[in-house]
Amino acid sequence: MDLSAKKAWLLEGGQIVYGPVPITSGRSGYPTPVGMFHVLSKEKMHYSTEFDNAPMPNSVFFYPGDAFHTGSLSTPSHGCIHLSSTASLKFFTVLHVGDPVQVVH
């Protein structure tokens, strides 16, 4: 994911297989972590206990408390990566626990 470009894509063998797709990321005070990570877990429908049980469909967690999931493409998040419902379903389906995730600024 490229936070400055507000884009994300999926790679296989170094080749883009999906995307780029638009994203939104963390708002001021809630930055999205930058670096190399791995998929920690996946949850088809996660409810955020931190943010009033906010629904987070197609959650793919890559950092404790931060995930890719369906969300607003116009409103910044609290550190997660928001994707369209179509893109979040693709990321949820393709990514597996342990897969690498790179986030650049």
C-alpha positions as CSV (number, residue, x, y, z in Angstrom):
1,M,0.0,0.0,0.0
2,D,1.1,3.5,-0.8
3,L,-0.4,5.9,1.8
4,S,0.7,9.1,-0.1
5,A,-0.8,7.9,-3.4
6,K,-3.9,6.5,-1.6
7,K,-3.6,3.2,-3.5
8,A,-3.3,-0.5,-2.7
9,W,-2.7,-3.5,-4.9
10,L,-2.1,-7.2,-4.6
11,L,1.1,-8.8,-5.9
12,E,2.0,-12.4,-6.8
13,G,5.5,-13.3,-7.8
14,G,6.4,-9.6,-8.0
15,Q,3.6,-8.9,-10.5
16,I,0.4,-6.9,-9.9
17,V,-2.6,-9.2,-10.0
18,Y,-5.2,-6.8,-8.7
19,G,-5.4,-3.0,-8.4
20,P,-4.3,-0.4,-7.8
21,V,-7.5,0.4,-5.9
22,P,-8.3,3.6,-3.9
23,I,-7.8,3.6,-0.1
24,T,-8.1,5.9,2.9
25,S,-5.8,5.5,5.9
26,G,-5.3,6.9,9.3
27,R,-6.3,10.4,10.2
28,S,-4.3,12.9,12.2
29,G,-3.4,11.4,15.6
30,Y,-4.2,7.9,14.3
31,P,-1.5,7.1,11.8
32,T,-1.5,3.9,9.8
33,P,1.8,2.0,10.6
34,V,4.4,2.0,7.9
35,G,6.7,-1.0,7.3
36,M,6.8,-4.6,6.5
37,F,4.2,-6.8,8.2
38,H,2.4,-10.1,7.8
39,V,-1.3,-11.0,7.9
40,L,-2.0,-11.8,11.5
41,S,-5.6,-12.9,11.2
42,K,-8.8,-12.5,9.2
43,E,-12.4,-12.0,10.2
44,K,-15.3,-11.9,7.8
45,M,-17.3,-9.5,10.0
46,H,-15.3,-7.8,12.8
47,Y,-16.9,-5.4,15.2
48,S,-14.5,-2.9,16.8
49,T,-14.7,-3.0,20.5
50,E,-12.5,0.2,20.6
51,F,-15.0,2.2,18.4
52,D,-18.5,1.5,19.6
53,N,-18.8,-1.9,17.9
54,A,-18.3,-0.3,14.4
55,P,-18.7,-3.0,11.7
56,M,-15.5,-3.8,9.8
57,P,-16.5,-6.2,7.0
58,N,-13.7,-8.4,5.4
59,S,-11.1,-7.5,8.0
60,V,-7.5,-8.6,7.3
61,F,-5.4,-7.7,10.3
62,F,-1.7,-6.9,9.5
63,Y,-0.8,-5.0,12.7
64,P,-2.4,-5.3,16.2
65,G,-5.6,-3.2,15.9
66,D,-5.1,-2.3,12.2
67,A,-6.7,-4.0,9.2
68,F,-7.8,-3.7,5.6
69,H,-11.6,-3.7,5.6
70,T,-14.6,-2.2,3.9
71,G,-14.9,1.5,4.8
72,S,-15.4,5.0,3.7
73,L,-13.1,6.1,0.8
74,S,-13.7,9.8,1.8
75,T,-13.3,9.7,5.6
76,P,-9.9,8.9,7.1
77,S,-9.8,6.0,9.6
78,H,-8.3,5.4,13.0
79,G,-5.3,3.7,11.5
80,C,-7.0,1.0,9.4
81,I,-7.0,0.9,5.6
82,H,-10.4,1.5,4.1
83,L,-11.2,-0.3,0.8
84,S,-14.4,-0.4,-1.3
85,S,-16.6,-3.4,-0.6
86,T,-15.4,-5.1,-3.8
87,A,-11.7,-4.5,-3.1
88,S,-12.0,-5.6,0.5
89,L,-13.7,-8.8,-0.5
90,K,-10.8,-9.5,-3.0
91,F,-8.2,-8.7,-0.4
92,F,-10.0,-10.9,2.2
93,T,-10.2,-13.8,-0.3
94,V,-6.7,-13.6,-1.7
95,L,-4.7,-12.9,1.4
96,H,-3.8,-15.6,4.0
97,V,-2.4,-15.5,7.5
98,G,1.4,-15.1,7.2
99,D,1.3,-13.3,3.8
100,P,3.6,-10.2,3.6
101,V,2.1,-6.8,3.7
102,Q,4.1,-3.7,2.9
103,V,2.9,-0.2,3.8
104,V,4.9,2.8,2.5
105,H,4.4,6.5,3.1
